[in-house]
Amino acid sequence: MQVPDMTNLDQLAQQNRLHFPPDLEAQFQDYYFNNFLWINRIGLAVGLAMWSLFGIIDRYALPQSYQGTWLVRFGLVVPIILLSIFISYQPVYRRWMRATTILVTLSAGLGVIAFVRMSLPGEVGYYYYIYGLTVILMFLFTIPGAQFIDVVWVSLLLLACAPLAYMFHSEYLRNPMSNVVLGVTGAFLVTLAIVGMVGRYFYELSIRRNFIQRIIIVKEEEQVNALLLNVLPASIAERLKRGEEVADFYPAVSVLFADIVNFTPLSMRLTAAQVVHLLNHVFSIFDELTEQYTLEKIKTIGDAYMVVSGLPVPRPDHAEVLADLALDIQQAVAALKEEGIENLMLRIGIHTGPAVAGVIGWRKFAYDLWGDTINTASRMESHGLPGRIQVSQEYYELLKDRYRFEARGEIEVKGKGKMCTYLLLGRLPVDT
């Protein structure tokens, strides 16, 4: 089923019609049933209790004709309500709640009219039982199940049938006062019906608008979550939503930095739009490769790109998978040259070791890494060679049996002194 976009949902939330497009209407009916079934069931149970207790009043209000009313009350209407309550616990009730609610209301309303018709002059019920329709109408107006259009036609039908209760009571109709009583009774019932139908309309309208607002909230939460997952790993986002402080130590991760060589003079030759377009194009390719290897992009800093392997979920192959990513990035940049896109060259640096990861800030927060491992990886990149992948001694030791390296020898690294580094060339062939 399709859900309208946010604009259409906002329009639907403002409409005054009690109907949605077909797919959305089907979802609403499911929502209505799931959320109001228990109220419908309680309403039927309370209605059964009240209807049955009035049988005691029959004995005194209709002392001469109560046998006939009991036949209708307990022989017809009570079984219908009991059957409705029983069916409400069956799966089929999802399709029959509306029809069942109408049936119960009509049987009870017509039953009240039948009581008056069967009563005799002089009995209390002969004069006052017609007001039982007010209880039936209030039941119809308040119980979930029947929809507004049902409330309208059932109310009008019961009001139209009400005069039948006195149609054959000629001695009652010959009394001038009876016409006044009938007029007042009719006016009272019609007023009640109008007020009840108006109230039911706005009640259902509010339910439908609440349903739309719930969908809007869900869609907005999905959009927020999607944005959050673009900034944070899924597991970290979940922890933040639970209010947890995110600060973790990882004993073994691998970190990659990639930087575009001579980007500053290149950016001076391009317009602002061209610079943004170029970086977006290049880094989008890197993003796809990072996602393909299920690694975590941490951030971009100007024209530098940072990726980590081995967190937030530790993995034993963190060094190996990052080497594959670095080689693929190298190939992707070479492919861009063949496409005629700027003569780009990358410096890539990789190091492995322990790291601390966490989320800092409460506005524009970021998931970041700290520790000597990150600093060393950054130095591997900044002290690297254009178009090459430079790695540390520690990283080389992890992969020397599976990848080809070229020893670069000792180089002077800012803040680290002399370090022995290697250039990653590719994967060694697998022995067969």
Contacts in CASP RR format, 6 or more apart in sequence:
PFRMAT RR
TARGET T0000
AUTHOR 0000-0000-0000
METHOD contacts of the structure
MODEL  1
MQVPDMTNLDQLAQQNRLHFPPDLEAQFQDYYFNNFLWINRIGLAVGLAM
WSLFGIIDRYALPQSYQGTWLVRFGLVVPIILLSIFISYQPVYRRWMRAT
TILVTLSAGLGVIAFVRMSLPGEVGYYYYIYGLTVILMFLFTIPGAQFID
VVWVSLLLLACAPLAYMFHSEYLRNPMSNVVLGVTGAFLVTLAIVGMVGR
YFYELSIRRNFIQRIIIVKEEEQVNALLLNVLPASIAERLKRGEEVADFY
PAVSVLFADIVNFTPLSMRLTAAQVVHLLNHVFSIFDELTEQYTLEKIKT
IGDAYMVVSGLPVPRPDHAEVLADLALDIQQAVAALKEEGIENLMLRIGI
HTGPAVAGVIGWRKFAYDLWGDTINTASRMESHGLPGRIQVSQEYYELLK
DRYRFEARGEIEVKGKGKMCTYLLLGRLPVDT
1 23 0 8 1.000
1 24 0 8 1.000
1 26 0 8 1.000
1 27 0 8 1.000
2 23 0 8 1.000
3 9 0 8 1.000
3 23 0 8 1.000
3 24 0 8 1.000
3 27 0 8 1.000
3 215 0 8 1.000
3 219 0 8 1.000
4 12 0 8 1.000
4 21 0 8 1.000
4 24 0 8 1.000
6 216 0 8 1.000
6 219 0 8 1.000
6 220 0 8 1.000
9 212 0 8 1.000
9 215 0 8 1.000
9 216 0 8 1.000
9 219 0 8 1.000
10 216 0 8 1.000
12 20 0 8 1.000
12 24 0 8 1.000
12 212 0 8 1.000
13 209 0 8 1.000
13 212 0 8 1.000
13 213 0 8 1.000
13 216 0 8 1.000
16 205 0 8 1.000
18 147 0 8 1.000
18 148 0 8 1.000
18 149 0 8 1.000
18 201 0 8 1.000
18 204 0 8 1.000
18 205 0 8 1.000
18 208 0 8 1.000
19 25 0 8 1.000
20 28 0 8 1.000
20 208 0 8 1.000
28 208 0 8 1.000
28 211 0 8 1.000
31 211 0 8 1.000
31 214 0 8 1.000
32 144 0 8 1.000
32 145 0 8 1.000
32 207 0 8 1.000
32 211 0 8 1.000
33 94 0 8 1.000
33 97 0 8 1.000
36 144 0 8 1.000
36 145 0 8 1.000
37 88 0 8 1.000
37 93 0 8 1.000
37 97 0 8 1.000
37 144 0 8 1.000
39 143 0 8 1.000
39 144 0 8 1.000
40 88 0 8 1.000
40 97 0 8 1.000
40 101 0 8 1.000
40 143 0 8 1.000
40 144 0 8 1.000
40 145 0 8 1.000
41 85 0 8 1.000
41 88 0 8 1.000
43 139 0 8 1.000
43 143 0 8 1.000
44 81 0 8 1.000
44 84 0 8 1.000
44 85 0 8 1.000
44 88 0 8 1.000
44 104 0 8 1.000
44 143 0 8 1.000
45 85 0 8 1.000
47 81 0 8 1.000
47 139 0 8 1.000
48 78 0 8 1.000
48 81 0 8 1.000
48 82 0 8 1.000
48 85 0 8 1.000
50 135 0 8 1.000
51 73 0 8 1.000
51 77 0 8 1.000
51 78 0 8 1.000
51 81 0 8 1.000
51 108 0 8 1.000
52 73 0 8 1.000
52 74 0 8 1.000
52 78 0 8 1.000
54 73 0 8 1.000
55 66 0 8 1.000
55 69 0 8 1.000
55 70 0 8 1.000
55 73 0 8 1.000
55 74 0 8 1.000
58 66 0 8 1.000
58 69 0 8 1.000
58 70 0 8 1.000
58 73 0 8 1.000
58 115 0 8 1.000
59 66 0 8 1.000
60 124 0 8 1.000
61 123 0 8 1.000
61 124 0 8 1.000
61 125 0 8 1.000
61 128 0 8 1.000
61 129 0 8 1.000
62 69 0 8 1.000
62 115 0 8 1.000
62 118 0 8 1.000
62 119 0 8 1.000
62 120 0 8 1.000
62 123 0 8 1.000
62 124 0 8 1.000
62 125 0 8 1.000
62 126 0 8 1.000
62 129 0 8 1.000
63 123 0 8 1.000
64 120 0 8 1.000
64 123 0 8 1.000
65 118 0 8 1.000
65 119 0 8 1.000
65 120 0 8 1.000
65 123 0 8 1.000
68 118 0 8 1.000
69 114 0 8 1.000
69 115 0 8 1.000
69 118 0 8 1.000
69 119 0 8 1.000
72 111 0 8 1.000
72 114 0 8 1.000
72 115 0 8 1.000
72 118 0 8 1.000
73 111 0 8 1.000
73 115 0 8 1.000
76 107 0 8 1.000
76 111 0 8 1.000
77 104 0 8 1.000
77 107 0 8 1.000
77 108 0 8 1.000
77 111 0 8 1.000
80 103 0 8 1.000
80 104 0 8 1.000
80 107 0 8 1.000
81 104 0 8 1.000
81 108 0 8 1.000
84 100 0 8 1.000
84 101 0 8 1.000
84 103 0 8 1.000
84 104 0 8 1.000
87 93 0 8 1.000
87 96 0 8 1.000
87 100 0 8 1.000
88 97 0 8 1.000
88 100 0 8 1.000
93 100 0 8 1.000
97 145 0 8 1.000
98 145 0 8 1.000
98 146 0 8 1.000
98 147 0 8 1.000
98 150 0 8 1.000
101 143 0 8 1.000
101 144 0 8 1.000
101 145 0 8 1.000
101 146 0 8 1.000
101 150 0 8 1.000
102 146 0 8 1.000
102 150 0 8 1.000
102 154 0 8 1.000
105 136 0 8 1.000
105 139 0 8 1.000
105 140 0 8 1.000
105 146 0 8 1.000
105 154 0 8 1.000
106 154 0 8 1.000
106 157 0 8 1.000
106 158 0 8 1.000
108 136 0 8 1.000
108 139 0 8 1.000
109 133 0 8 1.000
109 136 0 8 1.000
109 158 0 8 1.000
110 158 0 8 1.000
110 161 0 8 1.000
112 129 0 8 1.000
112 130 0 8 1.000
112 132 0 8 1.000
112 133 0 8 1.000
112 136 0 8 1.000
113 130 0 8 1.000
113 133 0 8 1.000
113 158 0 8 1.000
113 161 0 8 1.000
113 162 0 8 1.000
113 164 0 8 1.000
113 165 0 8 1.000
114 165 0 8 1.000
115 125 0 8 1.000
115 129 0 8 1.000
116 125 0 8 1.000
116 126 0 8 1.000
116 129 0 8 1.000
116 130 0 8 1.000
116 165 0 8 1.000
116 166 0 8 1.000
117 164 0 8 1.000
117 165 0 8 1.000
117 166 0 8 1.000
117 168 0 8 1.000
119 125 0 8 1.000
119 126 0 8 1.000
119 129 0 8 1.000
120 126 0 8 1.000
121 169 0 8 1.000
121 171 0 8 1.000
121 172 0 8 1.000
126 172 0 8 1.000
127 181 0 8 1.000
130 162 0 8 1.000
130 165 0 8 1.000
130 185 0 8 1.000
131 185 0 8 1.000
131 188 0 8 1.000
133 158 0 8 1.000
133 159 0 8 1.000
133 162 0 8 1.000
133 189 0 8 1.000
134 188 0 8 1.000
134 189 0 8 1.000
134 192 0 8 1.000
136 158 0 8 1.000
137 155 0 8 1.000
137 158 0 8 1.000
137 189 0 8 1.000
137 192 0 8 1.000
137 193 0 8 1.000
137 196 0 8 1.000
138 192 0 8 1.000
140 146 0 8 1.000
140 151 0 8 1.000
140 154 0 8 1.000
140 155 0 8 1.000
141 151 0 8 1.000
141 196 0 8 1.000
141 197 0 8 1.000
141 199 0 8 1.000
141 200 0 8 1.000
146 154 0 8 1.000
147 204 0 8 1.000
148 197 0 8 1.000
148 200 0 8 1.000
148 201 0 8 1.000
148 204 0 8 1.000
151 196 0 8 1.000
151 197 0 8 1.000
151 200 0 8 1.000
152 197 0 8 1.000
155 193 0 8 1.000
155 196 0 8 1.000
155 197 0 8 1.000
156 193 0 8 1.000
159 186 0 8 1.000
159 189 0 8 1.000
159 190 0 8 1.000
159 193 0 8 1.000
162 185 0 8 1.000
162 186 0 8 1.000
162 189 0 8 1.000
163 182 0 8 1.000
166 172 0 8 1.000
166 173 0 8 1.000
166 178 0 8 1.000
166 182 0 8 1.000
172 178 0 8 1.000
173 179 0 8 1.000
225 237 0 8 1.000
228 237 0 8 1.000
228 240 0 8 1.000
229 237 0 8 1.000
231 365 0 8 1.000
231 366 0 8 1.000
231 367 0 8 1.000
232 240 0 8 1.000
232 359 0 8 1.000
232 367 0 8 1.000
233 296 0 8 1.000
233 312 0 8 1.000
233 367 0 8 1.000
235 312 0 8 1.000
235 313 0 8 1.000
236 246 0 8 1.000
236 312 0 8 1.000
236 358 0 8 1.000
236 359 0 8 1.000
236 367 0 8 1.000
239 246 0 8 1.000
240 246 0 8 1.000
240 359 0 8 1.000
246 357 0 8 1.000
246 358 0 8 1.000
246 359 0 8 1.000
246 367 0 8 1.000
247 356 0 8 1.000
247 357 0 8 1.000
247 358 0 8 1.000
248 311 0 8 1.000
248 312 0 8 1.000
248 356 0 8 1.000
248 357 0 8 1.000
248 358 0 8 1.000
249 354 0 8 1.000
249 355 0 8 1.000
249 356 0 8 1.000
250 310 0 8 1.000
250 311 0 8 1.000
250 314 0 8 1.000
250 354 0 8 1.000
250 355 0 8 1.000
250 356 0 8 1.000
250 357 0 8 1.000
251 353 0 8 1.000
251 354 0 8 1.000
252 310 0 8 1.000
252 314 0 8 1.000
252 318 0 8 1.000
252 352 0 8 1.000
252 353 0 8 1.000
252 354 0 8 1.000
253 308 0 8 1.000
253 309 0 8 1.000
253 310 0 8 1.000
253 311 0 8 1.000
253 318 0 8 1.000
253 352 0 8 1.000
253 353 0 8 1.000
253 354 0 8 1.000
253 355 0 8 1.000
253 369 0 8 1.000
253 373 0 8 1.000
254 308 0 8 1.000
254 309 0 8 1.000
254 310 0 8 1.000
254 318 0 8 1.000
254 319 0 8 1.000
254 322 0 8 1.000
254 350 0 8 1.000
254 351 0 8 1.000
254 352 0 8 1.000
254 353 0 8 1.000
254 395 0 8 1.000
255 306 0 8 1.000
255 307 0 8 1.000
255 308 0 8 1.000
255 309 0 8 1.000
255 322 0 8 1.000
255 350 0 8 1.000
255 351 0 8 1.000
255 352 0 8 1.000
255 355 0 8 1.000
255 369 0 8 1.000
255 373 0 8 1.000
255 374 0 8 1.000
255 377 0 8 1.000
256 306 0 8 1.000
256 307 0 8 1.000
256 308 0 8 1.000
256 309 0 8 1.000
256 322 0 8 1.000
256 325 0 8 1.000
256 326 0 8 1.000
256 348 0 8 1.000
256 349 0 8 1.000
256 350 0 8 1.000
256 377 0 8 1.000
257 304 0 8 1.000
257 305 0 8 1.000
257 306 0 8 1.000
257 348 0 8 1.000
257 349 0 8 1.000
257 350 0 8 1.000
257 377 0 8 1.000
257 378 0 8 1.000
257 380 0 8 1.000
257 381 0 8 1.000
257 382 0 8 1.000
258 286 0 8 1.000
258 304 0 8 1.000
258 305 0 8 1.000
258 306 0 8 1.000
258 307 0 8 1.000
258 326 0 8 1.000
258 329 0 8 1.000
258 346 0 8 1.000
258 347 0 8 1.000
258 348 0 8 1.000
258 349 0 8 1.000
258 381 0 8 1.000
259 303 0 8 1.000
259 304 0 8 1.000
259 305 0 8 1.000
259 346 0 8 1.000
259 347 0 8 1.000
259 348 0 8 1.000
259 381 0 8 1.000
259 382 0 8 1.000
260 266 0 8 1.000
260 282 0 8 1.000
260 303 0 8 1.000
260 304 0 8 1.000
260 344 0 8 1.000
260 345 0 8 1.000
260 346 0 8 1.000
261 344 0 8 1.000
261 345 0 8 1.000
261 346 0 8 1.000
261 347 0 8 1.000
261 386 0 8 1.000
261 387 0 8 1.000
262 345 0 8 1.000
263 303 0 8 1.000
266 342 0 8 1.000
267 275 0 8 1.000
267 303 0 8 1.000
270 278 0 8 1.000
278 341 0 8 1.000
278 342 0 8 1.000
279 300 0 8 1.000
279 302 0 8 1.000
279 303 0 8 1.000
281 341 0 8 1.000
282 333 0 8 1.000
282 336 0 8 1.000
282 344 0 8 1.000
283 300 0 8 1.000
283 305 0 8 1.000
285 332 0 8 1.000
285 336 0 8 1.000
286 297 0 8 1.000
286 305 0 8 1.000
286 307 0 8 1.000
286 329 0 8 1.000
286 332 0 8 1.000
287 297 0 8 1.000
289 325 0 8 1.000
289 328 0 8 1.000
289 329 0 8 1.000
289 332 0 8 1.000
290 296 0 8 1.000
290 297 0 8 1.000
290 307 0 8 1.000
290 325 0 8 1.000
293 309 0 8 1.000
293 321 0 8 1.000
293 322 0 8 1.000
293 324 0 8 1.000
293 325 0 8 1.000
295 307 0 8 1.000
295 308 0 8 1.000
295 309 0 8 1.000
295 310 0 8 1.000
295 321 0 8 1.000
295 322 0 8 1.000
295 325 0 8 1.000
296 307 0 8 1.000
296 308 0 8 1.000
296 309 0 8 1.000
296 310 0 8 1.000
296 311 0 8 1.000
296 312 0 8 1.000
297 305 0 8 1.000
297 306 0 8 1.000
297 307 0 8 1.000
298 306 0 8 1.000
298 307 0 8 1.000
298 308 0 8 1.000
298 367 0 8 1.000
298 368 0 8 1.000
298 369 0 8 1.000
299 306 0 8 1.000
299 366 0 8 1.000
299 368 0 8 1.000
300 306 0 8 1.000
304 381 0 8 1.000
307 322 0 8 1.000
307 325 0 8 1.000
308 355 0 8 1.000
308 357 0 8 1.000
308 369 0 8 1.000
309 315 0 8 1.000
309 318 0 8 1.000
309 319 0 8 1.000
309 321 0 8 1.000
309 322 0 8 1.000
309 325 0 8 1.000
310 318 0 8 1.000
311 355 0 8 1.000
311 357 0 8 1.000
312 357 0 8 1.000
315 321 0 8 1.000
318 352 0 8 1.000
319 352 0 8 1.000
319 395 0 8 1.000
319 398 0 8 1.000
319 399 0 8 1.000
320 398 0 8 1.000
320 399 0 8 1.000
320 402 0 8 1.000
322 350 0 8 1.000
323 350 0 8 1.000
323 399 0 8 1.000
323 403 0 8 1.000
323 424 0 8 1.000
323 426 0 8 1.000
323 427 0 8 1.000
324 427 0 8 1.000
326 348 0 8 1.000
326 349 0 8 1.000
326 350 0 8 1.000
326 389 0 8 1.000
326 424 0 8 1.000
327 389 0 8 1.000
327 424 0 8 1.000
327 426 0 8 1.000
327 427 0 8 1.000
329 346 0 8 1.000
329 348 0 8 1.000
330 346 0 8 1.000
330 348 0 8 1.000
330 387 0 8 1.000
330 389 0 8 1.000
333 344 0 8 1.000
333 345 0 8 1.000
333 346 0 8 1.000
333 387 0 8 1.000
336 342 0 8 1.000
336 344 0 8 1.000
337 343 0 8 1.000
337 344 0 8 1.000
345 386 0 8 1.000
345 387 0 8 1.000
346 386 0 8 1.000
346 387 0 8 1.000
347 381 0 8 1.000
347 382 0 8 1.000
347 384 0 8 1.000
347 385 0 8 1.000
347 386 0 8 1.000
347 387 0 8 1.000
347 388 0 8 1.000
347 390 0 8 1.000
348 381 0 8 1.000
348 387 0 8 1.000
348 388 0 8 1.000
348 389 0 8 1.000
348 390 0 8 1.000
349 377 0 8 1.000
349 380 0 8 1.000
349 381 0 8 1.000
349 384 0 8 1.000
349 389 0 8 1.000
349 390 0 8 1.000
349 391 0 8 1.000
350 377 0 8 1.000
350 380 0 8 1.000
350 389 0 8 1.000
350 390 0 8 1.000
350 391 0 8 1.000
350 392 0 8 1.000
350 395 0 8 1.000
350 424 0 8 1.000
351 373 0 8 1.000
351 376 0 8 1.000
351 377 0 8 1.000
351 379 0 8 1.000
351 380 0 8 1.000
351 391 0 8 1.000
351 392 0 8 1.000
351 394 0 8 1.000
351 395 0 8 1.000
352 373 0 8 1.000
352 392 0 8 1.000
352 394 0 8 1.000
352 395 0 8 1.000
352 398 0 8 1.000
353 373 0 8 1.000
353 394 0 8 1.000
354 371 0 8 1.000
354 373 0 8 1.000
355 369 0 8 1.000
355 370 0 8 1.000
355 371 0 8 1.000
355 373 0 8 1.000
355 374 0 8 1.000
356 369 0 8 1.000
356 370 0 8 1.000
356 371 0 8 1.000
357 367 0 8 1.000
357 368 0 8 1.000
357 369 0 8 1.000
357 370 0 8 1.000
358 367 0 8 1.000
358 368 0 8 1.000
358 369 0 8 1.000
359 365 0 8 1.000
359 366 0 8 1.000
359 367 0 8 1.000
359 368 0 8 1.000
360 366 0 8 1.000
360 368 0 8 1.000
376 392 0 8 1.000
376 413 0 8 1.000
376 416 0 8 1.000
377 392 0 8 1.000
379 413 0 8 1.000
379 414 0 8 1.000
379 415 0 8 1.000
379 416 0 8 1.000
379 419 0 8 1.000
380 390 0 8 1.000
380 391 0 8 1.000
380 392 0 8 1.000
380 421 0 8 1.000
381 390 0 8 1.000
382 414 0 8 1.000
383 390 0 8 1.000
383 411 0 8 1.000
383 412 0 8 1.000
383 413 0 8 1.000
383 414 0 8 1.000
383 421 0 8 1.000
384 390 0 8 1.000
384 421 0 8 1.000
385 408 0 8 1.000
385 423 0 8 1.000
388 423 0 8 1.000
389 423 0 8 1.000
389 424 0 8 1.000
390 408 0 8 1.000
390 421 0 8 1.000
390 422 0 8 1.000
390 423 0 8 1.000
390 424 0 8 1.000
391 405 0 8 1.000
391 421 0 8 1.000
391 422 0 8 1.000
391 423 0 8 1.000
391 424 0 8 1.000
392 419 0 8 1.000
392 421 0 8 1.000
392 422 0 8 1.000
393 419 0 8 1.000
393 420 0 8 1.000
393 421 0 8 1.000
393 422 0 8 1.000
395 422 0 8 1.000
396 405 0 8 1.000
396 422 0 8 1.000
399 405 0 8 1.000
399 424 0 8 1.000
401 428 0 8 1.000
402 427 0 8 1.000
402 428 0 8 1.000
403 424 0 8 1.000
403 425 0 8 1.000
403 426 0 8 1.000
403 427 0 8 1.000
403 428 0 8 1.000
404 424 0 8 1.000
404 425 0 8 1.000
404 426 0 8 1.000
404 427 0 8 1.000
404 428 0 8 1.000
405 422 0 8 1.000
405 423 0 8 1.000
405 424 0 8 1.000
405 425 0 8 1.000
406 422 0 8 1.000
406 423 0 8 1.000
406 425 0 8 1.000
407 420 0 8 1.000
407 422 0 8 1.000
407 423 0 8 1.000
408 421 0 8 1.000
408 422 0 8 1.000
408 423 0 8 1.000
409 420 0 8 1.000
409 421 0 8 1.000
409 422 0 8 1.000
410 418 0 8 1.000
410 419 0 8 1.000
410 420 0 8 1.000
410 421 0 8 1.000
411 418 0 8 1.000
411 419 0 8 1.000
411 421 0 8 1.000
412 418 0 8 1.000
413 419 0 8 1.000
END
